[in-house]
Amino acid sequence: MKILLKKMLRDFKDHKIQFLSIFLMAFLGVFAFTGISGEVVGLSDVSSHYYEDTNLADGWVYGEDLDNDTFENIKNMEEIKDAEREMVVNTVANYSSDPDITLHILEGKQKISKFYLFKGKDFDENDKDGIWIDKRFADARDLDIGDRITLKFDGKKVSKTIRGIVFSPEYVYYIQEGSLLPDFKQVGYAYISSKAANFDVEYNTITLDSYEELEEKDFKSDLYELMPRSKFVQFLHRDNNIGVKTLNEEINQHQMFSGVFPIIFVLVALLTLLTTMSRLISSQRTQIGALKAMGYSNKSIIYHYLLYGFFLSLTGSILGLIIGPMTIPRLFYPSMSLMYSLPHWGPAWNLTFFVVAALMVIFSVAVTFISVKSISDENPADSIKPKAPKPVSSDFIEKTKIWEKLSFNERWNYRDAKRNKVRAIMSIFGVFACALLIISAFGMYDSMNDVKDWQYEQIYQYSSKLLLNENITDSQLDYLLDETNGEGIMEEAIELKYKGNKKTGTLTVLNESELYKTTDINRNYIQLDPNGIAISDRMAEILGLEIGDKVRWHVVGNPKWIDSEITETYSIPFGQGIMMSPKVYEKVGGDDYNYSTNTILTKENISKNYTGVDSISTREDIVSGWDSITEAMNLMVFVLIFFAIVLAVVVLYNLGLLSFTEIQRELATLKVLGFNSRSLRRLLLTQNLWFSTIGFILSIPGAYLLMIIMMGSAGEDYYFPINIYLWNLLLSFILTFGLSVIVNLMFSRKIKKVNMVESLKSNE
């Protein structure tokens, strides 16, 4: 066994490049899979444990003046395990720029949707001077335990001492109305006890803890029977909580990335291991024959070579399993934490990671076993001889006149590829995988830029967007419209239903506007019928309806549902929903729906605070928010491009080395016949370019299909156009073919060093 151990160490030294490639392919395959997936698993685990530890509500009932009888009736429902009451109001903090704070006035100590205490003392329902505030707002405003904060709403004032700084599972994602990115200096939440209120508490929210998942339709029917219509406003299922929903969509999108791209890496790694190990064993058949002639049993020889694949793939897989989740996920945390508020961030491992690592090792060992078993079964006299080259018979192409017109370079490469089909297929597949990842990654980057240009350059023509206070007077509105030279529109959150499908969306009510344009799916401007009702193409696709169908909808907070016939469609990248004129809105809504301008759009850059305006969003603010939202996806794109390039270099170099080893005798023969090194380099370069061209062409439709899958996972509120631009193909072509050329040049010195005598006598 000592002799076999020395042989192994000598082989590692003599064939270090091939062994290194085996190690790298195992490492890269597991590293890419566990690294990208580790971010998703970590985010999913952290959020699910957070929801579980804080007992996030299964639903919320919103109403007006929810008295004891109503509360007890709901609490005693068959589906409900427990329920709690609170008064939730929108307040303004006493700071510059009037930040919005959602204040929760709790009836008692929380058991449902408990906040997570980051700092300070736990909630005390008997504390009449204490307030517990949002951690992100506290950091943005430099607040700490013991500071005083004053909140105002409806002529009332709440001035309290900060007892605790907290996170809340209900506010994993929360933004100021009209914004895309949270501005924690301008928005937050807080909790006080009902005993700390210096006004009459009118409970308007009930948090629910159910025995099992609530069926929204059936549960709402039960609520209608229990509650007077005058009191009931809305039931919100846990899955429709803006924070839970947005984070879940983010996780699902990243899950799609981790479920598609890393698998490509693993597949390429496994196939490369197959080629490398089988060729390595085949190149040592003479040594295997010599070992058998010396008396080593087949079993000993097989175990000896199994250790090659086992140790290399095991080491690479273990390192990938450890380093992947510890490094790649941390690249995403800075951009993700700008959007989401979680008490902890961290990667996680799951069983799939270990399964992939184990499969990498098992596959490598299996390939090694199959390769060495076929040689070990031969008798020593046969195996000690080099394997005879495969005979290649003439095929149909070689019997045509086309063959006669081909150069020697082309003929030689054609026959070499035909003789070594596995290597040829692997080379094509390696280029295909590399180009597929690069083209689709650049394509997704283009799609995000297209959405940005479409939404903010074509559709939105305004420079500032003013969100108005719901109590604004007509005179104040007229003044603002005149002062800003603006246009008034109405935007509301709505629910839509069609044939059992229920979705949330945006209702936009406006007349023909110069500041808010409408487009079709090809980004051409269109004019909507002022007497009709239009639905966005994406929303129509989600609901499964067409022009002429009737959709049910209602404004969130208004219990009256309306049936409306869809007359046309429009396209918008995000903010899916329906659109109509004020005249149609009041016609279909009747007395329960009166048009009221709640948003002003203007070409002017507004920075002045006006009475009656809740917040102002400039074009720069909104675009900056979009850039922050897409930062994580852009980072994912660049990670994929990096891995694709590394993968291509390792695969192409490994296959190039194998190719050079296999045809070394042919190269020596050509050198004897008078071919110089430059001609031989051109010979190998031609073959590389052939394989690269085939792989690249196949990758284009593959990348388009992959982009459809990936961009379709962005969430129901988004529509991403799928385009592969010429610059994308050119840059991907340059990268792919550039790598092929570079790898080919790396073998230039090897061609010069080919020992003609040794190579030609190798088969004697």
N, C-alpha and C positions, 0 to 999 in steps of 0.2 A: 504493500500500500504506500510505502514511502516513495517508491519509484513513481507511482501514479500521481502522488501529491507534488513531487518535483516537476513532473511533466505538466501538471496543471499550472503551476506557477510560471514555468517556462512559456507555456502557451499564452498566458495572460500578458507576458512581456512581449512576446513575438507578434501577437495579434491584438495589441492593446486597442487599436482603433475600432476593430470589429466588436470586441468585448465592451468597449466604452459605449458604442452605439446601442448595444443590447441594454446596458444599464440606463442610458439616457432615454431610450424609448419607453422602458418600463416606468422610469421616473416621470417623464413628461406626461404620459397617459394618465397615471394616477394623480399627479400633481394638478393637471388641468381639471380633471373631473372633480376631485375633492376640494380644490381651491374655489372654483366657481360655485359648486354645489354647497360648499361650507357656508358661504354668505347667505344663501337661501335658507338652509336648514337652521342656521343660527338665528336669522331674523324671525323665522317661523316659531322656533322654540322659545325665544325670548318673549315674543308677543303672546303666545298661547299660555305660557307660565304666568306672565303678567296678568292676563285676563282671569286666569284661574285663581291666582293668589288674592286678587282684589275682588273676585266674584262679580265680574262685569255683568250688568243687567241683561236679561234675555229680551227685554223690550221696555218701552216707555209709553205711558199713556199721558197725553197732553190734553188739558181741559181748562175750564174756567171755574174758579171757586170750588175745588174738589172737597166737599164737606165730609164729615165723618161717616155718614151713611154710605155715600158713594164709595169712599175708600174701603170700608169694611166689605161691601158687596164685591168689589174687585178682589180684595185680599182673600175672600172665601171661595173664589171660583175654583172649580175642580182642577184646572191645569196649574194653578199658582201655588207654589211652595211658600213664598213670602213676598211682601210688598212694603214699600216705604214711600212716604210723602215728602215733597220738598217744593219750595217756591223758587222758581228760576226766573231771574230778571236780567235785562241788559242794562248795565250801568256805565257811567263814564268816570274814570279815575281823575283825581284832582292834580293832573300833571299837564305840562305843555303838550299840545297837539291832541288833547282829550282822548287818551287810549280807551278802547272798549273792553270792559271786564264783565264776563258773565258771572253773576253772583248766585250761588246756591244757598238757600236758607233751609237748613235741615231740621226736620221735626225731632229727630233723636240721633243717636250714634249710628253711623252707617254699618250695615251688614251687606248691602248690595251696592255695587260700583264704589267700593271703598277707595278713597284716595291713598296713594303710596307716599308715606312720610319720608321725605328726603332729609329734612333737618328740623329740629325743634321738638315740641311736645305733641303727643297724640291729641286727637280731637276730644274736646270736653264739652258735652252738651249743656253744661251749667255755666260755662264761661261766657259772661255777658259783654266782655270787652275784647275777646279774641277773634282773630281772623286767620285763615289758612290760605295762602296764596300760591299761585302757579309758579313753579320753579323757573320756567323760561322767562316769564315776565319779570320775576324778581332779579334774575341775572341781568336782563336787559336794562332794568331801571336801578340796578345796584342797591336792591333792598335786602334787608337782613332781619333776623329775629329781633324783636323789640322796636322796630320802626313803626311809625303810624302811617296809615293809608286811609284816604277818604274817597268814598264812592257816592255818586249822585244818580238818581233816577226819579222821574215823575214828581219833582219837587221835594223828594226825600233825600236825606243825607245819612250815610253810614260811615262813621269814623272809628276805626278800630286799631288795635295793636297786633302786629304780626306775631302769631304764636308758632306757626309752622310753615315750612316751604315744601310743596307737595307736587307729585305727578298724579294725573287722573287717567284711568283707562278709557274714559269717555272722550278724552281729548288727545288721543295719539296723534291725530292730524287736525288742525284747526287753523283757519285763516280769517282775516278780515274780509268782509263782503266786498267783492269786486277785485280781490287780489288773487294771484296764483301762488305766491310764496308767503309763508308766515312771516310777519313782522312782529316779533315778540315784544317790541317796544310799544306796539300799538294794540295788541290783543292779548287777552289772558282770561283767567277764571279765578274764582275765590269761593271759600266756604265760611259760613258762620252758623251758629246755632239759632234756632227760632227764638230762644230766650234772649239773644243779643239784639234782636230787632226792636227798634223804637217806633214801630208802626204795626198796624194790623197785618198779620201774615195771611195771605190768601193763596193756599196751595194750588199749583197749576200743573204739577208733574208727579206721576207715580212710577217708581222704578219697580220692575217685576223680576222675580226669580222663579222660574218655572221648573216643573218636574222633568219635562222633556221639551224638545224644541217646539216652539209655538207655531201652529199653522196659521199664518197671518189672516187668510180669508175667513176661516171658521172663528178665530178668536175675535176678529172685528165684529162679526155678526153677534157674538155673545155680548160684546161691549155695548152694541147698539140697544140690546134688550135691557141691559143693566143701567145705562146712563141716559139721561135726557139729552136729546140732540143739542139743546142749548148749551150744555156743559161740555160735551165731547168735541174735541178739536181734531186730534190725530193720534193714531197708534204707530209707533216707529219700532220695527223689528230690529233686533241686534245687528243683523247683517246689513241693514241700511243706515246704520250709524255712520256718519261721514268719515270718522277716523278709522273705524273697523273696515269699512268698505274700501277706502283709498289704500290702506296698508295691504289689505288682501289682494287688491289688484296689482300692487307693486310686487308683492311676493309671487303672484301667479306669473307675472311677466318675467321676473328673474328666474323662476322655476322653468319657464320655457327655454330660456337661454341655457340653463344648467342641464336641461334634459336633452338638448339637441347637440350643441357644439362640443361639449366634452366627450360625448359618445363617439363623435368623429375622430377625436384625438385617440381615444382608447382603441377604436377599430383600426386606425392606421398603425398604432403602436403594435397591436397584436399581429397584424399581417406582416409588418416589418420584422418582428421577432421570428415569425414563421420562416421568412426568407433567409434571414441571417443565420439562424441556428441550423437550418437544413444545409445551407451552403458551407458553413463552418465544419459540420460533421463530414460532409462529402469531401472536403479538401483534406481531411485527415484519414481517409480510408486506408492509405498506405501504412500509416502509423498503427491503425487498428489491426491491420493484417499482421504487422510485426509483433504487436502485443499478443495476439492469438498464437502466433508461432512460438513465442516465448513461454506459453503455457497459461496465460491469463484466461480465465473462464469468460464466457459471454456475459454472465451476471456481473462480474467485476468491472468489465469494460462499460457495460450499460450504466452502472452506478457512477462510475467515474465521469462519464459525460453528462449524466443527469445533474451532477453537482454544478457544472458550468452554468446551465440555464437556471438552476435553482438559486444559487448564490447571487448571480447578477440581477435576476428579476426580483428576487426577494429584497435585496438591498435597495434597488431603485424604487420598488413599490412602497417599502416602509418609509423611506425618506419622503416620497411624494405624499404619502398618507399623513405624515406629521407636518411637513412644511407647507403643503397646499392650503389647508384650512387656517393655518396660523399667519399666512401672508396676504393672499389675494383678498379675502374679505375685508381686511383693514384698509384697503385702498378705497372701498366704497363708503366707509362709515362717515367721513367728514361731510360728503355731499348728502348722504341719507339723513344725518342728524340735523341738517338744515330744514328738512321737511317734516320729520317725525319726532315725537317726544316720547322716548322710552327711558326708564330709569337705568337700564343696562344695555350695552352693546357687546356682542361677542360671537365668535364662530361656534359651530357645533359639529359633531360627528354623528353619523347614523350608520346603521348596519350596511347600507348600500356601499359606503366607502370601503369597508372591509371586504365586502363581496367582490368589488371590482379589483382591489389589490390582490385578493386570493385568486381570482380568475386569471389575472396577469401572470402570476407565478405558476398556476396549474397549467395554463396554456403553454407557457414557455417550456415547462418540464415535459409536457405531452409531445410537443413538437420535437424536442431533443430525443425523446424515447423513440418516436416513430423513425426519425432519421438514423439513429445509431442502430436500431433493431434490424433494419433492412441490411445494413452492412455486417453486423455481428453474426447474422444467420449464414453468411457466406463462409466457405471454407478458407483457411489461411492462404492457400495458393492463389485464390481469385481476389481476395480482398487486399492482398499486398500489392497487387497491380493497380495502377491508376485506372479509373473508369474510362472506357472508350467513349469518344465523342458520339453524340446522338446522330444517327444517319438522318438526313433530311432529303426527302424526295421532292421532285419538282411538282409544283401545283399549277393550277389553271393560269395564274398570272404569268408564270415563268414560261408558259408555252405560247403566249401571245406576242404580237409585234411590239407591244408597249415595252415588254421586257428588254427587247433589243435596243430600245432608245434610251434606256436608263443608264446612268453612269455607273462605274465600278463602285463608287461610294454608296450609291443608293441600293445597288444589288447586294452588296456585302451586308449593309445594315438590315435590309429586309430579311435576308436569310438568317442573320444572327438573332433577330427578334423572333423569327419563326422557330428557331432551334431552342431558344430560351424564353418560352412563352410566359412562365411564371414571373420572371424578372421584368419582362416587358409590361405585363399587366400591373405589377406592383409599382413600376415607375410611373405609368399613366395614372394609377389611382393616387399615388403620392402627390403628383402635380394637381390632379383634380381636387383633392381634399384641401390643399393649400390655396388654390385659386378660388375654390368655393367659399372658404372662410373669408378671404380678403375681399372678394367682390361683394358678398352679402354684408360684410361689416361696413365697407364704404357705402353700400346702398342704403343701409339703415341710417348712416350719418346723413346722407343726402335727403332721406325721407323726413328726418327731423328738421333739417334746414328748409325743406319745401313747406312743411307745416308752418314754420315760423314766418316765412315770407308770405304764404297764402293768407294766414290769419291776420298778421299785423301790417302787411303792406297792401294787400288787395281788399280784404273785407273791412278791417278797421281802418278808417281814414281819419280818425280823430287824433288829437294830441293829448287831450285830458278827458277823464271820465269822472263825473261828480255823482256820488250816491247820496240821495236826498233823505232827510229825516221823514219818518212816516207822518209826523204831525206838521209838516210844512204847510204854510198858508198859501192861498192862491196868489196873493200879492207878492209874497216872497219868491214864489216860483216864477212869476212874470218878471220880477226884477232880475233874477238869476239868468233867465233865458236872454234877456236884453243885455245884461252886463257882460255875459260870456259869449254872446253871439252864438248860442248853442242850439241844439235840437233835443227835444224831450222824447224819451222812449220809456217803455215799461218792461222790466225783466222780472220774472218770478220763477221760483222753483215749482215744478209740477210733477204729478204722477200720471202715467199713461197706462192703459190696459187694452189689450187686444187678444181675444181668444185664449185667455188664461195667462198670457205673458204680461208682466207688470214691471215697468221701469220708471226710474226718475229721470227728469230732464229739465230743460229750460224753456220757458215760454217767453218769446220776444214779441212785443206789440209795438209797431211803429208804422208810420206812413212812409212813402218813398223817401229815402234818405240819401244824402250825399256823404254822410260820415259812417254809415253802416251799410255796406254793399252786400248783395247776395250773388252767389256764383253757382254754377252747375258742377258736376263731378270732374269736368275737364278744366275747371278754374276759369271758365268764361263767365262774364257778367250776364245776369238775367234780371228781368223785371217780373216780380210776383204780381199775381192778380189781386188787386185791392179788395175784391169781394170774396176771395177764397181763403182756404186754410192750407198752409204748406207744412210739410214735415221734412226733416233732414234725411238724406239718403241712408245714413248710418243708423238712425233710429228706426226708419222703416225696415231696414234689413234685420235689426235686432228683434223687432216685434213681429216681423213676418207679414207686413201688410203692403198693399199697393194702392195706387191712385184709384179712388172710387170707394175704397173701404172706409168704414166708420171706426174711429178710435174713441175710447172713453178717456177723459182727462179731468183733472181738477187741480186748482192751485193749492199747494200745501198750506194747511191751516183753514181752508174753506171746505166744508164737508160736502158741498154740492158737486156731483159729477155731471159732466156734459158729454153728450155724444155728438161728434163732429165728423163730417165727411171730408176726407183728404182730397184736395183738388190738384195739387202739384207738389213737387219736391225741390229741394235745394241742397247744396253740399256745404259743409263747414268742417274744418279739421277737428275742433273740439267745442263743446257746448251744444250737444245734440238736443233736439227737441222740436217744437213747432213754432210757427211764425204766422202772424195775422195782423190786420190793421185794427186801429182802435174801434172803428165802426163795426167790424165783424165781431170783435171781442165782446162789445156790449150787446150786440144782437144775439149771439149764441148763449151768453151768460145770463141775460135777463137782469132782474133786480139784484141778484146776488153778486154780480160781477160788474163793477163800474171801473172804467179806465181811469188810472191815476198815474201821472208821470212820477217815476221814482229814480230816474237816471237822466243826466244831461250829458250829451256829447258835444265837444267843441274842438275847433282847430287850434285854439289858443292854449298856451302853456299856463295853466292856472296853479298858483302857489298860495294865493291869499285865502284865508279862512272866511267863509261866508256863513251867515245865519241860515239855518235850515239844511246845511250840508253835513252829512256824517263823515264822509271821507272823500279824498281826491286821489285818483290813480292817474299818473302820467304814462305816456307811451313808453318812456324809458323804464319806468318801474315795472310795467307789465312784461316788457321784453326781457328785462333782467330776471324777473320771476320765472319766465319760460326757460331761460338759459340755466337757471339753477335747478329747475325740475328735470331737465334733460341731461344734467351733468353726470348723473350715475349711469345713464344709458350710453353716453359718449365714452365714459371711462370703460364700460364693458366692451364697446367697439374697439378701442385701442388695445385692450388686453387681448382680445381675439386676434387682432392683426399681429401683435407681437408673438403670440403662440403659433400662429399660422406660419410666420417666417421662420421661427426656431424649428418648428416641425418640418418645414420644407428643407431646411439646411441639413438636418440630421438624416431625414429619409433619403434625400437625393445623394448626399455624400455616401451614405451607407450602401445604397444601390449602385452608385458609381464605383465604389470600391469592390463590390461583389462582381460587377460587370468586368472591371479591369482584371480581377483574379481569374475569372472564367475564360477570358479571351486572351490571356497573356501569351499562350502558345501561338495563337493566330497572329498577334501583333509581332512576335518574334519572326514568324514566317514572312510577314509582309516586310519587315526590316531587312531580312536576307534578300528579298526580291527587289530591294532598292527604294522602298518607301521611307522618306525621312520622317523625323518626329513631328514636323509641322503637318504633314499629310495625315499622319495617324491621329493627331489631335483633332483635325477637321473631321476625320472619320467618326470619332467618338462624339464630337459636338453635334454632328448631323443627327445621330441617333437620339441624343438628348433633346434636340429641338423637335424631332418628330414626336417623341413621347409627350413633351411639354405642350405642343400644339394640340394634340388629341385631348389631353387632360384639360387644357384650358377651354377648348370649345365645349366639351361636355359639362364644364362647371357653370357656364353661363345660364342655361335653363335651370340647372340645379340651384344656383344662387337665387334666381327669381322665385322659385317655389319656396325656398327656405325663408326668404324675406316675407312672403305672404303669411307663412306660419308665425314668424317672429313678430311682425308688426300687428298681426291680428290679435296678439296677446296683450296689447297695450292697455286694454280696458274698453268698456262699452262707450265711454264718453269721447273716445278719440277715433279719428279716421286718418290713417297715414297712407298717402299715395305711394304706390310701389313703382319706382323708376330705377333703371340702371343706365346712367348717363355715359356718354362717350369717354369723358375724362376718367371715370371709374374703370372702364375696360382698359384704357391706355395705361393708367397707373398700375392696375393689377397685372396687366401684360408685362410691363417693364419689370415689376418686382419678381414675377414668376419666372420669366425667361432670364432675367438678370441672375437669379439664383442658380439656374441651370448652367449658365455660362461660367459663373464663378466656380461652381463645383467642378465643371469640366476642366477649368484652368488649374485647379488644385492637383489634377493628375498629370500635368504636363511633365513634371520632373520624373514621375514614375515611368512614363513612356521612355524617357531618355535612359533610364537605368535598367531597362529590360535586358536580362542576360540571355542572349539569343541561344547560346550553346546549351545552357541549363534548361531553358524553356522547351527547346526542340527535342531534347533527350528525355523529357519528363515522362513521356508515354512509352518509352522503350522497356 
